[in-house]
Amino acid sequence: MKIQTTVKYKPVIVSESYEHIDGRFAQNTDAKSLSLGLAQRSDNGKTDITAKVWGCSGETGSGHSEELPLHRVLDLAILICRSSLYFQDAYRFPKLYDPDHTMIDRIGLQGGAMNVSVCTENPLIDEDIKLFSQILSEDGELVGERLRVLSRLLKEMGDYN
């Protein structure tokens, strides 16, 4: 018997307007943004960092599985890498971000750009970004190991021109 788990999700880092760079689906997609955020599980109260693809309805999803095209998986990897890099220096800001300049980066893709920003639409962003940073730090060994493997594999693949 499977125990049903409800998840409360709060976005922290977002890439809005994703529909403009969504691979072959660009300009004709239901994927409107990507995000990394905090998911609190009702079964044990533990909070994890999770990734989410947001559709046009803005619904937070029901926890069911979904297939992702390869380019979206890679775009999520780009979002994870850029966010991890950002949090290495976020300590410089009292709130871990600059409220006057919330854009972290603008990454060129497909003639457009993946804008990576702090999610100021989250009413609890000041608290949530601190918790996000703490969990990212606590999971540093797990995430770091995977990022090192990914880095090594990308180097082995060589230049993708």
N, C-alpha and C positions, 0 to 999 in steps of 0.2 A: 504494500500500500504506500502510495506516495503522499507525503505531507504537503499540502498547498501552502506556499509561502507568498505573502504579499510584500511588495517592495515599495518603499517611499523613495522617490528619486528627486534629487535637487541638482540642476546643472551648475557647474562652476566655471568651466572653460568651454567656449562655444565657437563654432565656425558657422556663421549665418550665411544665407544666400547660397547654400551649397548647390541648389538646383542649376546654377550657371556653369558648374564644373564637374557635374556628375557623369563623367565618362561618356559613353554612347548615349546616355539618357539625358544629357545636358539640355536644358530648356524644355524638357518633356518628361519630368520625373515627379514622383511623389515625395522624394527625399528633399526636405527643405533646409535641414541643418544637421550638423554633427555636434556631439557634446561629450565631455567627460564630466562626471559628477559623482555625487555621493548617493549611494543606495543603502538604505537601512532595511534590513530584513526583519520581518515580524516574528519569525520563529526563534531567533536567538538575540535580536537587538544589535547584532554586529553591523558596522558600517564599512562598506567597501567602496573603492573607486571603480566605476563602470563606465563603459562607452555606450552611447545611444545614437541611433539614426532617427531623426525626427521627421515625421510625415507632415503633409499639408494641414492636417487637422490639429497638430500640436499635441496630440494625445501622448501620454507617457508610456503607453503600452501595457500589456497585460502579463508580461513575463513569458509569453510563448516564444518558441524558437522561430527563427527567420533566416532564410538564405541571404547571403550578401554577395553581390558581384565582387570579383577580385579587386577592381579599382577602389571600391569602397573600403575593403579591408586594408588596402595600402593607404588610403586617405586617413583612415582611423589610426594607422601606425604613424603616419606623418604627424597627426594631431597629438598623439601620445608622446612622440619624440620631442616635438616643439614645446609641449607643456612641461615635460620633464626638464628640458634645458632651461626654460623660464624659471622654474622653481629653484634651480641651483643658485640664482641671484635674487630671488624675490624677497629675501630677508632685508634687503636695502630699503624696502618700503614699510612704513609702520603698519599698514594694513595688508601687507604682502602684495599690494598692487597700488597703482596710482589712480585714484578716482577720477582725475581730470584727463587721463590718457589710458583708457582701458584696453586698447588694441595692443596685443603682444607682438604680432607679426602679420605680414601679408605675403603669402607664399604663392608665387606664380604657378598656375596650372591651366592648361587648356585655353590659353588666350585670356584667361580670367585670373582670379586669385582666390585662394583660401584665406579668408580673414580669420585670425585666431585672436580671441578677445576674452577678457574676464566677463562673466555673465552678470551684468548689473541689473538684469530683469529679476534675478533671484533676490527677494527682499531680505534674505538673511546672508547675503554674500560675504559680509565682513566676518561672520562666524564660520561660515561654510568653507571659505578659502583657507582659513587656518586649520580646520579639521582635514581638508583635502591635502594640504601640505604635510601635516603630521602623518597621515596614512601613507602618503607617497614616500615619506622618509622611512616609516616602519617597514614598508614593503620594498624598500630600496634593494635589498639583496635579491629578492625574487624577480623584480622588474629589471634590475641591472644585469642579471645573468642573461635574461632573454634579449636585452638590447645589445649585449656584447656578442651573443650568437648571431643576431640579425646583422650587426655591423660586420662581423667576420664573413658571413655569407655574401653580403653585398660586395665586400672587397674581392672575394673569390670570383664573383660574377663579372667583375671588371666594369669598365666604363660602359654604360648602356646607351651609347650614341648610335 
